[in-house]
Amino acid sequence: MEKYATARINKEIMAPIQKIRYVLYARKSTESEERQVLSIDSQIKEMLELAERENLEIVEIRRESHSAKESGQRPVYKEILEDIRRGRFNGILTWAPDRLSRNAGDLGSIVDLMDQQLLLEIRTYGQHFKNSPNEKFLLMILCSQAKLENDNKSVNVKRGLRTRVEMGLWPAPAPTGYLKEKRMDRKCETLIDPERAPIIMKMFEKVAYEHWSGRKVYNWLRFDLNFRTAYGKKHLSLGNIYKILGNHFYYGIFEYPRKSGNWYTGKHESLITKELYDQVQVQIRSQVLRVKNKEFAFTKMMTCGLCGSGITADEKFKKQKNGNVHRYVYYGCTKSQKADCKCGYTEEKDILKQFEELIEKIDINEIQIKEKIKADVEKFTNLQNFFLGTKEKPKISNIDIRGYAKYVLREGSDIDKRELLGCLRGKILLKQKIIFLKEI
């Protein structure tokens, strides 16, 4: 028995020791970009010196600046795991265990590779972990401790944010017209931006008192003032303008988190009054409802021939002395491409007249409405046969197509008019109050 045991020990001693090929993995994500790079370089320098002292073979160096808080969010780390499975590496050299994992998912992947004998060793600056129960257990404890620190940090941050908003301090980036206080002893305090605040105030006043639309405010800010934000120095988009006009922060209160229903009175100085804010909301709602309820025949069917913007429409009402009210519809450029476009406005009756003249000029084959006419005639004939008890067959050979098109323009519904114009081959342009068809 003793002889057998001795032979077995000698066999194990003589077995070749598998050489460990390390990948040096450096990661940092909790500081600014510049400091991250310096931190990564510092890690690599220290670990290369360690490898030289310990005579370790480093096959490759991998860098990454992504958080290890959530599983599967680090592309370089995932590549390393795949390379270990393929046998390219069988050891990892890194500064500390928390460089590898701060979550259970990534930790489990590492331990699985060790259990499969694919990952033989993890070496840090002060420790090393091999595929033994005790060392794997210690590795899991250290990584779990890093996860605990992350979780506690999240709880502490949320508690800190709640404390700040209860004090009336806005914890997020300052809205346009305000700046964040940079002093650490006054963290989260929001100050008025002396350059932009007066313009934001004028925005509210122009909408409330002069009934400006969001588009008009946009053109004024971009083309007249060249207004840019404090952060990023960008122009405000139309969507951002409406967000500003609907932001309660400007008159002194805010909701945090958004859509939570938790409202706080801000410590910051208000730019406008609650009354002005309410007037702006009434004006915006009236504009939205007015546009929403409007139905115009030729909107979105034409393009400005001068600047390429879309064509919009508006209506005006004029009361006569006898009490009658007349409605007038005008079409004009939206000026989305060029604020100073000289397209002007054209009354709808002039548009209709020009469309009739256009139908007289173009080749009848260019009006692809024969199928529509056929369907309409069949529908009418079938209805007539049903009520009169006849069996007349629909006939379209003697129908005046040009006359039918003019009838639709004069008497048809907005939908019928759109369908008719959609049958024209070409792009409908409105240029200097004149309609013309451009071949595509």
C-alpha positions in Angstrom: 0.0 0.0 0.0 2.8 2.4 0.9 4.7 1.5 -2.3 1.5 2.3 -4.4 1.1 5.7 -2.6 4.8 6.6 -3.3 4.4 5.7 -7.0 1.3 7.9 -7.3 3.0 10.9 -5.7 6.0 10.5 -8.0 3.7 10.5 -11.0 2.0 13.7 -9.9 5.4 15.4 -9.4 6.6 14.4 -12.8 3.4 15.6 -14.5 3.9 18.7 -16.6 2.7 22.0 -15.0 0.5 23.9 -17.4 1.9 27.4 -18.1 -0.4 30.2 -17.3 -0.9 32.8 -20.1 -2.3 36.0 -18.6 -4.5 38.8 -20.0 -3.9 42.1 -18.2 -7.3 43.7 -17.7 -7.5 47.4 -16.5 -10.8 49.1 -15.9 -12.0 52.4 -14.5 -15.4 54.1 -14.8 -16.2 56.2 -11.7 -14.3 59.4 -12.4 -14.0 61.9 -15.2 -12.7 60.7 -18.6 -9.3 62.3 -18.1 -8.8 60.7 -14.7 -10.1 57.4 -15.9 -7.3 57.2 -18.5 -4.7 58.2 -16.0 -6.0 55.6 -13.6 -5.9 52.8 -16.2 -2.4 53.7 -17.2 -1.4 53.6 -13.6 -2.9 50.2 -13.1 -1.1 48.8 -16.2 2.2 50.2 -15.1 2.0 48.6 -11.6 0.8 45.3 -12.9 3.5 45.1 -15.6 6.1 45.7 -12.9 4.5 42.9 -10.9 4.6 40.6 -13.9 8.3 41.3 -14.4 9.1 40.5 -10.8 7.0 37.3 -10.8 8.1 36.2 -14.3 4.5 36.1 -15.6 3.7 35.7 -19.2 1.3 38.5 -20.4 -0.2 37.7 -23.8 -2.3 40.8 -24.2 -3.4 44.0 -22.4 -7.1 44.9 -22.5 -8.5 48.3 -21.3 -12.1 49.3 -20.5 -13.9 52.2 -19.2 -17.4 50.8 -18.4 -19.1 50.3 -15.2 -19.1 46.8 -13.7 -22.3 47.4 -11.7 -24.6 45.7 -14.2 -24.0 42.3 -15.8 -23.2 42.1 -19.5 -22.5 45.8 -20.1 -18.8 45.5 -20.7 -17.8 44.5 -24.3 -14.1 44.1 -23.6 -14.8 42.0 -20.5 -17.1 39.7 -22.5 -14.4 39.3 -25.2 -11.9 38.2 -22.5 -14.3 35.5 -21.3 -14.8 34.3 -24.8 -11.0 34.2 -25.4 -10.6 32.1 -22.2 -13.2 29.6 -23.4 -11.3 29.3 -26.7 -8.1 28.7 -24.8 -6.3 31.9 -25.7 -5.8 32.9 -22.0 -6.0 30.8 -18.8 -5.1 33.5 -16.4 -6.3 37.1 -15.6 -4.0 39.8 -14.1 -5.9 42.8 -12.7 -5.5 45.4 -10.1 -8.2 44.2 -7.6 -11.1 41.7 -7.6 -13.6 44.5 -8.0 -12.1 45.3 -11.4 -13.6 42.0 -12.6 -17.1 42.1 -11.0 -19.5 44.1 -9.0 -22.5 42.0 -9.8 -23.5 38.4 -9.3 -23.8 37.6 -13.1 -20.2 38.4 -14.0 -18.9 36.8 -10.8 -20.8 33.6 -11.7 -19.2 33.5 -15.2 -15.7 33.8 -13.7 -16.3 31.0 -11.2 -17.8 28.8 -13.9 -14.6 29.1 -16.0 -12.5 28.2 -13.0 -14.7 25.1 -12.3 -14.2 24.1 -15.9 -10.4 24.3 -15.6 -10.4 26.9 -18.3 -9.4 29.7 -16.0 -6.5 28.6 -13.8 -5.7 31.7 -11.9 -6.7 35.3 -11.1 -3.9 37.4 -9.8 -4.2 40.9 -8.3 -1.7 43.3 -7.0 -1.8 41.7 -3.5 -3.6 38.4 -3.9 -4.0 35.4 -6.2 -6.9 33.0 -6.6 -6.7 29.5 -8.0 -9.3 26.8 -8.5 -9.5 25.7 -4.9 -12.6 25.9 -2.7 -11.1 28.3 -0.2 -9.6 30.8 -2.8 -12.8 30.8 -4.9 -14.8 31.4 -1.7 -12.6 34.4 -0.8 -12.9 35.7 -4.4 -16.7 35.6 -4.2 -16.6 37.3 -0.8 -14.5 40.2 -2.1 -16.6 40.7 -5.2 -19.8 40.4 -3.2 -18.4 43.1 -0.9 -17.9 45.3 -3.9 -21.5 44.7 -4.9 -22.6 45.6 -1.4 -20.7 48.9 -1.6 -22.4 49.6 -4.9 -25.9 48.9 -3.5 -25.3 51.0 -0.4 -23.9 53.8 -2.6 -27.2 53.8 -4.6 -29.3 53.9 -1.5 -27.2 56.7 -0.1 -27.4 58.7 -3.3 -31.2 58.4 -3.4 -31.4 59.5 0.2 -29.2 62.5 -0.5 -31.3 63.4 -3.5 -34.5 63.2 -1.4 -32.9 65.5 1.2 -31.9 68.0 -1.4 -35.3 68.3 -3.1 -36.9 68.6 0.3 -34.6 71.6 0.9 -35.9 73.0 -2.4 -32.7 72.3 -4.4 -33.0 71.0 -8.0 -30.6 68.0 -8.2 -30.4 67.7 -12.0 -28.8 69.9 -14.6 -30.1 73.4 -14.6 -32.9 74.3 -17.1 -32.1 76.8 -19.8 -32.0 80.2 -18.2 -30.3 78.9 -15.1 -26.8 77.8 -14.1 -25.5 75.4 -11.4 -23.5 76.8 -8.5 -20.0 75.5 -8.8 -19.0 75.9 -5.1 -19.0 72.6 -3.3 -20.4 74.2 -0.1 -23.5 75.3 -2.1 -23.9 72.1 -4.2 -27.2 71.7 -6.2 -28.1 75.4 -5.8 -29.5 76.9 -9.1 -28.6 80.5 -10.1 -30.1 82.7 -12.8 -28.1 82.8 -16.0 -27.8 86.6 -16.6 -27.3 86.1 -20.3 -30.1 83.7 -21.1 -32.7 84.3 -18.4 -34.1 87.6 -19.9 -34.6 85.8 -23.3 -36.5 83.0 -21.6 -38.7 85.5 -19.9 -39.4 87.2 -23.2 -40.4 83.8 -24.7 -43.1 83.4 -22.1 -44.3 87.0 -22.6 -44.4 86.7 -26.4 -46.5 83.6 -26.3 -48.9 84.9 -23.6 -49.3 88.5 -24.7 -48.5 88.5 -28.4 -49.9 84.9 -29.1 -46.7 83.7 -30.7 -46.6 80.1 -31.8 -43.8 77.7 -30.9 -42.6 77.9 -34.5 -42.4 81.7 -34.4 -40.5 81.5 -31.1 -38.1 79.0 -32.7 -37.4 81.2 -35.7 -36.9 84.2 -33.4 -34.4 82.4 -31.2 -32.4 80.8 -34.0 -32.4 83.3 -36.8 -32.8 86.6 -35.1 -30.9 86.0 -31.8 -28.7 83.0 -32.7 -29.7 81.8 -29.1 -27.7 78.9 -27.8 -27.8 76.8 -24.6 -25.2 77.2 -21.9 -24.4 73.5 -21.9 -23.3 72.3 -25.3 -23.9 75.6 -27.0 -26.7 74.2 -29.1 -29.8 75.8 -30.7 -33.1 74.9 -29.0 -35.2 72.6 -31.0 -39.0 73.2 -31.4 -39.6 70.3 -28.9 -37.2 71.9 -26.3 -39.0 75.2 -26.7 -42.4 73.6 -25.8 -40.7 71.8 -22.8 -39.4 75.1 -21.5 -42.9 76.7 -21.9 -44.4 73.9 -20.0 -41.8 73.7 -17.2 -43.1 74.7 -13.7 -39.5 75.3 -12.6 -39.6 78.8 -14.0 -42.2 80.0 -11.6 -40.7 78.3 -8.6 -41.9 74.7 -8.1 -40.7 71.4 -9.5 -41.6 67.7 -9.6 -39.0 65.1 -8.7 -38.7 62.5 -9.9 -40.6 63.4 -13.1 -44.2 62.0 -13.2 -43.9 60.9 -9.6 -46.5 63.4 -8.3 -44.0 64.7 -5.7 -43.9 68.5 -5.9 -41.5 70.8 -4.1 -41.1 74.5 -3.7 -37.8 75.5 -5.1 -35.2 77.6 -3.4 -34.2 79.2 -6.7 -35.4 82.6 -7.9 -38.4 82.5 -10.2 -38.1 83.9 -13.7 -41.9 84.3 -14.2 -45.1 84.5 -12.2 -47.6 81.7 -11.9 -50.2 83.9 -13.7 -47.9 84.3 -16.7 -47.2 80.6 -16.8 -51.0 79.8 -16.8 -51.6 82.3 -19.6 -48.9 80.6 -21.7 -50.6 77.2 -21.1 -54.0 78.5 -22.2 -52.4 80.0 -25.3 -50.6 76.8 -26.2 -53.7 74.6 -25.6 -55.7 76.9 -27.9 -53.1 76.7 -30.6 -53.0 72.9 -30.3 -56.7 72.6 -30.4 -57.1 75.0 -33.2 -54.6 73.2 -35.4 -55.9 69.8 -34.3 -59.5 70.6 -35.3 -58.6 72.3 -38.5 -59.2 70.4 -41.7 -57.7 71.9 -44.9 -57.8 70.3 -48.3 -54.3 70.9 -49.6 -52.0 70.9 -46.6 -49.2 68.3 -46.8 -50.0 68.0 -50.5 -47.8 70.9 -51.7 -44.2 72.0 -51.2 -42.7 75.5 -51.2 -41.0 76.1 -54.5 -38.6 78.6 -53.0 -37.1 76.9 -50.0 -38.5 73.3 -50.0 -40.5 73.7 -46.8 -44.0 72.3 -46.4 -47.1 74.3 -47.1 -49.4 75.0 -44.2 -52.8 76.8 -44.0 -54.6 79.1 -41.7 -58.1 80.5 -41.6 -59.5 84.0 -41.0 -63.0 85.1 -40.3 -64.4 88.5 -41.2 -67.7 89.9 -40.0 -69.7 92.0 -42.4 -71.8 95.0 -41.5 -75.0 93.0 -42.2 -73.8 90.4 -39.6 -72.7 87.7 -42.0 -69.4 86.0 -41.3 -67.1 85.0 -44.1 -64.3 82.4 -43.8 -61.1 82.8 -45.7 -58.4 80.1 -45.9 -54.8 81.0 -46.8 -51.9 78.7 -47.8 -48.3 79.6 -47.2 -44.8 78.3 -46.4 -44.0 76.8 -43.0 -40.5 78.4 -43.2 -39.0 75.3 -41.6 -36.1 75.4 -44.0 -35.7 79.1 -44.3 -37.1 81.6 -41.8 -37.1 84.6 -44.3 -38.8 82.7 -47.2 -40.7 85.1 -49.4 -43.3 82.6 -50.5 -46.2 84.7 -49.1 -49.8 83.5 -48.6 -52.4 82.5 -51.3 -56.1 82.3 -50.7 -57.8 78.9 -51.2 -60.1 80.1 -53.9 -57.1 81.1 -56.0 -55.5 77.7 -55.3 -58.7 76.0 -56.6 -58.8 78.1 -59.7 -55.2 77.3 -60.5 -55.7 73.5 -60.0 -58.7 73.7 -62.5 -56.4 75.4 -65.0 -53.7 72.9 -64.4 -56.1 70.0 -65.1 -57.1 71.7 -68.4 -53.4 72.0 -69.5 -51.9 68.6 -68.6 -52.3 65.4 -70.6 -55.4 63.6 -69.5 -53.3 60.4 -69.2 -51.3 62.2 -66.5 -54.5 62.1 -64.3 -54.5 58.5 -63.1 -58.0 58.6 -61.8 -59.8 56.2 -64.2 -59.8 53.4 -61.6 -61.2 55.8 -59.0 -63.9 57.0 -61.4 -64.8 53.4 -62.3 -65.2 52.5 -58.7 -67.3 55.6 -58.0 -69.5 54.9 -61.0 -70.0 51.3 -60.1 -70.9 52.2 -56.5 -73.4 54.8 -57.7 -74.9 52.4 -60.3 -75.2 49.5 -57.8 -76.9 51.8 -55.3 -79.4 53.0 -58.0 -80.1 49.4 -59.1 -80.8 48.4 -55.5 -83.4 51.1 -54.9 -84.9 51.1 -58.4 -84.8 47.3 -59.0 -82.9 47.7 -62.3 -79.9 45.8 -63.7 -78.1 48.6 -65.5 -74.4 48.1 -66.1 -72.0 50.9 -65.2 -70.6 52.9 -68.2 -67.5 55.2 -67.9 -66.6 55.5 -71.6 -68.6 58.7 -72.0 -67.6 60.3 -68.7 -65.8 63.6 -68.9 -62.7 62.9 -66.8 -61.6 66.6 -66.7 -65.1 67.7 -65.7 -65.2 65.0 -63.0 -61.8 66.3 -61.6 -63.1 69.9 -61.6 -66.3 68.8 -59.9 -64.2 67.0 -57.1 -62.2 70.2 -56.6 -65.3 72.4 -56.3 -67.7 70.1 -54.5 -65.8 67.2 -53.2 -64.8 66.6 -49.6 -61.2 67.3 -48.4 -60.5 63.6 -48.6 -61.8 63.4 -52.2 -59.6 66.4 -53.1 -56.5 64.8 -51.6 -57.2 61.6 -53.5 -57.5 63.5 -56.7 -54.2 65.4 -56.2 -52.6 62.1 -55.2 -53.3 60.8 -58.7 -51.2 63.6 -60.3 -47.8 62.5 -61.6 -45.4 64.9 -60.1 -44.6 67.1 -57.2 -47.0 70.0 -56.5 -45.1 73.2 -55.8 -46.4 76.6 -54.7 -44.0 79.4 -55.7 -44.8 83.1 -55.5 -48.5 82.3 -55.3 -48.4 80.2 -58.4 -49.1 76.4 -58.5 -47.1 74.2 -60.9 -46.4 70.5 -61.3 -42.8 69.3 -61.2 -42.0 65.9 -62.7 -40.4 63.4 -60.4 
